Structures are given as C-alpha cells and as structure tokens.
Amino acid sequence: MDVVLDRTAHARPPAPDAPPPPAGPPLPDRPPAAARLAAFVALTKPRIIELLLVTTIPVMFLAARGVPDLALVLATCTGGYLSAGSACAFNMYLDRDIDARMDRTAGRPLVTGVVSPRECLVFASALALASVGWLWVLVNPLSALLAFGALLFYTVVYTMLLKRRTSQNIVWGGIAGAMPVLIGWSAVTDSVSWTAVALCLVVFCWTPPHYWPLSMKTRADYERVGVPMLPVVAGTTVVTRQIVLYSWVMVAVSLSPWPLGQVGWCYTCAAVALGACWLREAHALHARARAGLRGARLKEMRLFHWSISYISLLFTAIAVDPFLR
C-alpha cells in the first residue's frame, strides 16, 4: 500500500510578524508663541540698539535747538530700530557657525534652534526693506539712505569681510555704530553738519576702547573660533596701550563741537569732566596690565561698564545743552 507523506506535518510553523522598527526620538515640540516672539526680538540685539537710541535722540534735540517734533522722534527711532535690528539679525545669520562654539553667544536663537537660519534671513531682509520705506516716507530720504548705508557697512564690510580677517575689525565696525548720530541730525535738518560729523567721530573713537575690554574678558571665546580680535593676536599691554591712545583721541574729538559754536557750557563742562574720568580709568587699566596683573585683578570690565555710562551721560548733556544756552 502506498504511503502518502504529509508534508505539512514536518513543515516549519510560519514566522511571526516582524516587530515594527523602533520609533526615533520624539520631535521637539514647537516653542510657544511667546518664546518665538522673544527669540525674534533677540535677533535684533536690543541691548546694542539701546545704545544707538541714546546717541540718536539727544542729537535731535541739539539739531532742533530745543524739543524736536515728537512724532518725528518716534518715526526716526522706529526706523532706526528696524535698520539696526536688521543688521544684527544678518550678523547672527552669518556668524551662526562661530556663535555655536562661543560661551558668550551659546544662547542665541539660531544656536538653540528656536529660529531657523531661513527664518532669520527672511526676517532680516524684511526689516531692511521696512526700515528704508519707513524712513523714506515718514522722515526723509537722506535719513533712509544713511540708515541703509550703515546696514550694508555692518553686514558686508564688518561682518563678512573684516571680522574674521583683521584685528582692526572693531575699529572699522565703529563706523556703522556711529551712523545713528548722522541719522538723528539729518532727520531734523535734512542735512549733515560739521557738528554732526564731530559727534559721529566721538562714537567712532569710543567704540574700540569700549569693546576691547570686553573682548579681553572673552578672549578665550574668540581664540577658540579663530576671530582675530586685538586681545587674541596682541599682548595685554599692547591692547591697553591702544585703549589709552583711542581714549585721548576720543576726548579731544568730544571737545570739538565747542569751537564749532553749536554747544554751550553745559556740554563742554560735561565733556571735560567725563573725559577726565575716562582717561583716569584707561590709564589705570594700562598700569595694571604693565604690572602683569591678570584675571579679576586686571579689572578690564570696569572700563567696559564705565564706557556705557560715559556715552550715556555725554549725550544726555547734548540734549540738555540747548535749554541752558
């Protein structure tokens, strides 16, 4: 009798279904609207813009020989904020690679990912266009062109061309930081005078001795990313000597509006007193550097903090001076 083999009896049981591939890490939730808004505001570097407004508004008082039209002040400050904020956002976009490696900038929106590079670029471009249109229509074309020129200089000349190539980067970057003085004057007079140029030069000469103490404190950050700030490529004594040199030039330039006949005793007395205090601090820093003091004993941030008080008080005197003449 033929034997029929039951092949199914010896067949392997069907393999169970393969488990699904493991799920990847959950995607981060999109930051809430408030955090996103704060991040976009942070792209404009509000602390820097505060200083720009400190130099813009008092010059408008001096140009108007009294209280300028408040609507014009508001329009000028708004347009200036848009322009400077655009330049700062472009700066963060272009420097996002080194910002991620520096302790001082590790919390910036592009580093943390709250804002994407594309969003930052679109935001900066929109602010640039809005600033030119705003100033052109509500202030005057000259102010719009000056603001746009400052934006281009800070973005292209300073950030793209000079910052990573020369130790004099912050010196030339001071040109952009000084432009709000000319913008404030031109907003009132629709022109630029020698007095406005002199005050612009004060801010230009103030910028290096203001920023070099900070870059001395954060030298390791700049050295790590290869940015040749002066304290990275030169010794401490050399840096403080340059600070003293620029300080003397700044104080001398700050006195130039008096012979031009545009300021009175209030501003002149303030310029002399504040300049004397500044020179004392600058020479003290240089003396500590020559003595070989380091770290906390060098006290470089003392001059940095004083520099902010100096420029604020000096330009406050500019605003007050027309009322006391």
Secondary structure, 3 states (H helix, E strand, C coil): CCCCCCHHHHCCCCCCCCCCCCCCCCCCCCCCHHHHHHHHHHHCCHHHHHHHHHHHHHHHHHHHCCCCCHHHHHHHHHHHHHHHHHHHHHHHHHCHHHHCCCHHHCCCHHHHCCCCHHHHHHHHHHHHHHHHHHHHHHCCHHHHHHHHHHHHHHHHHHHHHHCCCCCCHHHHHHHHHHHHHHHHHHHHHCCCCHHHHHHHHHHHHHHHHHHHHHHHHCHHHHHHHCCCCHHHHCCHHHHHHHHHHHHHHHHHHHCCCCCCCCCCHHHHHHHHHHHHHHHHHHHHHHHHHHCCCCHHHCCHHHHHHHHHHHHHHHHHHHHHHHHHC
